[in-house]
Amino acid sequence: MPPKKMGVNSKAEGARAQKAAIESERKEREAREKEDQYWRESEGSKSRAAKKREEEAEKRAETAARKAEALTEAELRKQREQEQAELQKKAEEAKKRQTRTAAEEEYERMVLVMNKNRDDSIIEASTVEDAISQMTVADNLPVDKHPERRLKASFKAFEEAELPKLKEEKPGLTHTQYKDMIWKLWKKSPDNPLNQIAD
């Protein structure tokens, strides 16, 4: 028999490939670190950018010192006056807060608030009966656009009211016969919401 051909072990191949990738990444990192170290040593203790930043900071400090020396007496007087004006303004605001005085506009705004206690839409009654008698139902109610939504509930109420009457008038019928008679009456009844639309 010929020797068996062995397939490739995929797990072993994957592990070898992963190992090789990690090794190559480590070598690249070491090479980058060596190069960075070389450039750091060649630039000296400070980089050019750091030196430039220090020089700019020194220049700014010198110009600020020159400006401080150049302040004249007139400018100093002006600054003092502004500071005094601000202090006086703050003192006046504090006095207003303490005395709680209000300007005319503020007073009008506070006083001319509508008194909701005397609103006509509010009903004043000492008993439930008085409140119900004072309430009015609008005659101009909007037209019910969907009476079919109330159909089931109104039919139940109609059925409960009519069933005892029919049983007195026509005793001895079956329950389904009573139901059929109630349904016929319901179709003609003014309580039926579908008949109210036609009116």
C-alpha positions as CSV (number, residue, x, y, z in Angstrom):
1,M,0.0,0.0,0.0
2,P,1.2,3.5,-0.8
3,P,1.9,5.7,2.2
4,K,-0.9,8.0,3.3
5,K,-0.7,11.6,2.4
6,M,-1.0,13.7,5.4
7,G,-3.0,16.9,5.3
8,V,-1.8,20.2,6.7
9,N,-2.5,20.7,10.4
10,S,-4.3,24.1,10.2
11,K,-4.0,24.8,13.9
12,A,-0.2,24.3,13.8
13,E,0.1,26.4,10.7
14,G,-2.0,29.2,12.3
15,A,0.2,29.1,15.5
16,R,3.4,29.3,13.4
17,A,2.0,32.3,11.4
18,Q,1.0,34.1,14.6
19,K,4.4,33.5,16.1
20,A,6.2,34.8,13.0
21,A,3.9,37.9,13.0
22,I,4.7,38.6,16.7
23,E,8.4,38.2,16.1
24,S,8.4,40.6,13.1
25,E,6.4,43.2,15.0
26,R,8.9,43.0,17.9
27,K,11.9,43.5,15.5
28,E,10.2,46.5,13.9
29,R,9.5,48.1,17.3
30,E,13.2,47.6,18.3
31,A,14.3,49.2,15.1
32,R,12.0,52.2,15.7
33,E,13.2,52.6,19.3
34,K,16.9,52.6,18.1
35,E,16.1,55.3,15.5
36,D,14.3,57.4,18.0
37,Q,17.1,57.1,20.4
38,Y,19.6,58.1,17.7
39,W,17.6,61.3,16.9
40,R,17.2,62.2,20.5
41,E,20.9,62.0,21.1
42,S,21.7,64.1,18.0
43,E,19.4,66.9,18.9
44,G,20.8,67.3,22.4
45,S,19.0,67.7,25.7
46,K,16.3,70.0,24.3
47,S,14.5,69.7,21.0
48,R,14.2,72.7,18.6
49,A,10.5,73.1,19.3
50,A,11.1,73.2,23.1
51,K,13.9,75.8,22.6
52,K,11.6,77.9,20.4
53,R,8.8,77.8,22.9
54,E,11.1,79.0,25.7
55,E,12.4,81.9,23.5
56,E,8.8,83.0,22.7
57,A,7.9,82.9,26.4
58,E,10.9,85.1,27.3
59,K,10.0,87.6,24.6
60,R,6.4,87.8,25.9
61,A,7.6,88.4,29.5
62,E,9.9,91.2,28.3
63,T,7.2,93.0,26.4
64,A,4.8,92.7,29.4
65,A,7.5,94.3,31.6
66,R,8.0,97.2,29.2
67,K,4.3,97.8,29.0
68,A,4.0,97.9,32.8
69,E,6.8,100.5,33.0
70,A,5.1,102.6,30.2
71,L,1.9,103.2,32.1
72,T,1.4,106.9,32.6
73,E,-0.2,108.7,35.5
74,A,-3.3,109.4,33.4
75,E,-3.9,105.7,32.7
76,L,-3.4,104.9,36.4
77,R,-6.0,107.6,37.4
78,K,-8.4,106.2,34.8
79,Q,-8.1,102.7,36.2
80,R,-8.7,103.9,39.7
81,E,-11.9,105.8,38.6
82,Q,-13.2,102.8,36.8
83,E,-12.7,100.6,39.9
84,Q,-14.4,103.2,42.1
85,A,-17.4,103.4,39.7
86,E,-17.7,99.6,39.8
87,L,-17.6,99.6,43.7
88,Q,-20.3,102.3,43.8
89,K,-22.5,100.4,41.4
90,K,-22.2,97.2,43.5
91,A,-23.0,99.2,46.7
92,E,-26.1,100.6,45.1
93,E,-27.3,97.2,44.0
94,A,-26.7,95.9,47.5
95,K,-28.8,98.8,49.0
96,K,-31.6,98.0,46.6
97,R,-31.6,94.4,47.6
98,Q,-31.7,95.4,51.3
99,T,-34.5,98.0,51.0
100,R,-36.4,95.9,48.4
101,T,-37.6,99.0,46.5
102,A,-39.0,98.4,43.1
103,A,-39.1,100.6,40.1
104,E,-42.4,101.7,38.6
105,E,-42.3,99.1,35.8
106,E,-41.5,96.3,38.3
107,Y,-44.3,97.5,40.6
108,E,-46.8,97.5,37.8
109,R,-45.7,94.0,36.7
110,M,-46.3,92.7,40.2
111,V,-49.6,94.5,40.8
112,L,-51.3,94.0,37.5
113,V,-51.4,90.2,37.7
114,M,-54.8,88.8,36.8
115,N,-56.8,87.7,39.9
116,K,-57.7,84.1,39.2
117,N,-59.9,83.9,42.2
118,R,-62.7,85.8,40.4
119,D,-62.5,83.9,37.1
120,D,-66.0,83.4,35.7
121,S,-65.1,79.9,34.4
122,I,-64.7,78.7,38.0
123,I,-67.8,77.4,39.6
124,E,-68.4,78.2,43.2
125,A,-70.8,75.9,45.0
126,S,-71.1,74.4,48.5
127,T,-72.8,71.2,47.5
128,V,-72.6,68.8,44.6
129,E,-76.2,69.6,43.5
130,D,-75.4,73.3,43.4
131,A,-72.3,72.6,41.3
132,I,-74.2,70.4,38.9
133,S,-77.0,73.0,38.5
134,Q,-74.4,75.7,37.7
135,M,-72.7,73.7,35.1
136,T,-74.0,74.1,31.5
137,V,-73.6,71.7,28.7
138,A,-72.8,73.2,25.4
139,D,-75.7,72.9,22.9
140,N,-73.2,73.1,20.0
141,L,-71.5,69.8,20.6
142,P,-69.4,68.6,17.7
143,V,-70.9,65.9,15.5
144,D,-69.9,62.4,16.5
145,K,-67.8,61.2,13.5
146,H,-67.4,57.7,14.8
147,P,-70.7,56.4,16.4
148,E,-69.7,52.8,15.7
149,R,-67.2,53.1,18.6
150,R,-70.2,53.5,21.0
151,L,-72.4,51.0,19.3
152,K,-71.6,47.9,21.5
153,A,-72.0,49.7,24.8
154,S,-75.2,51.4,23.9
155,F,-76.7,48.1,22.6
156,K,-75.9,46.4,25.9
157,A,-77.6,49.2,27.8
158,F,-80.6,49.0,25.4
159,E,-80.8,45.2,25.7
160,E,-80.7,45.4,29.6
161,A,-83.6,47.9,29.6
162,E,-85.7,46.1,27.0
163,L,-85.3,42.5,27.9
164,P,-87.5,42.7,31.1
165,K,-90.2,44.6,29.2
166,L,-90.3,41.9,26.4
167,K,-90.4,39.1,29.0
168,E,-93.5,40.7,30.6
169,E,-95.2,41.4,27.2
170,K,-94.4,38.0,25.6
171,P,-93.7,35.3,28.2
172,G,-92.6,31.8,27.2
173,L,-90.2,32.7,24.3
174,T,-86.6,31.4,24.2
175,H,-83.7,33.6,25.0
176,T,-82.6,33.7,21.3
177,Q,-86.1,34.8,20.3
178,Y,-85.9,37.7,22.8
179,K,-82.5,38.6,21.5
180,D,-83.8,38.7,17.9
181,M,-86.7,40.9,18.9
182,I,-84.4,43.3,20.8
183,W,-82.1,43.5,17.7
184,K,-85.1,44.4,15.5
185,L,-86.2,47.1,18.0
186,W,-82.6,48.3,18.2
187,K,-82.3,48.9,14.5
188,K,-85.3,51.3,14.7
189,S,-84.5,52.8,18.1
190,P,-83.5,56.5,18.5
191,D,-80.9,55.3,21.1
192,N,-78.9,53.6,18.3
193,P,-76.0,55.9,17.4
194,L,-76.2,55.0,13.8
195,N,-79.8,56.3,13.7
196,Q,-78.8,59.5,15.4
197,I,-76.5,60.4,12.4
198,A,-79.4,60.1,10.0
199,D,-81.5,62.6,12.0
